[in-house]
């Protein structure tokens, strides 16, 4: 039943939020979402996207700045979306202030040093209340493409 409810929630998320990449294409995932088995267990509650320090970070959807400031020595930006979801970005230097409205695709921060990755990366999270979700579900799924059928050698 839980799996069914999570699948339904993820489907609704994709339908309700137009996905904008938080970083320029192509996105390169350095570490995938790995939710913990229980709320307080170890896990990875977001995805790490490889990017150089100084990369522009964009709002993945329209919303309002929930928080912009330091957490445990790193700059964090949190955006509240109209559908009750919240996205988080770190380590960043926010270019917007708490309470400010932001548009989908707006540059809202700049990636800084201090990530938990071996190389610079953006940790991108998604929450529904206190429940962490896979932020990649906000992005539109790529359209399937048909590739040409290879011609056999000599024929």
Residue, then its C-alpha position, 0 to 999 in steps of 0.5 A: x500500500x505504501x508503494x502505491x501511495x508513493x507512486x501516486x504522489x510521484x505521479x501527481x508531483x510530475x503533473x503539478x510541477x513543471x520541471x526546470x533543471x537546477x543546473x545547465x544541461x546536461x545534468x551529471x548525477x554524482x550520487x543518487x537519491x538513497x532514502x533511509x529505511x527509517x526517518x532517522x537512519x543513514x541515507x542520502x536524502x537528495x541527489x548530488x549534481x556535479x557542477x563547478x563552483x560558481x555555477x548558476x543554480x535555478x529554481x526548478x519551479x515557481x515558488x517562494x523563498x522559505x529559507x536562505x542562509x547558513x546551516x552547519x557552515x554551508x549556505x542553504x536555499x530552500x524554496x516552498x512550491x505552491x503545491x506544498x513541496x519544498x526544494x533545497x539547494x546546497x552549498x550555495x550563496x543565495x541571490x534571493x531573500x526569505x519571503x521573495x517570490x521566484x519564477x521557474x528557471x530564475x537564477x536563485x543562487x551560485x554554487x560555492x565550495x564546501x560540498x560533501x562530494x569529492x569534487x564540487x557538486x550541488x546537493x538538491x533535495x525535495x520534501x513533502x512535509x517531513x518526507x524526503x522525495x527524489x528530486x529527479x521526479x520534478x524533471x520531465x521524463x525524456x521523450x523516447x526516441x527511435x534510433x535508426x536500425x543499423x545496416x548490416x556490414x556488406x548489405 
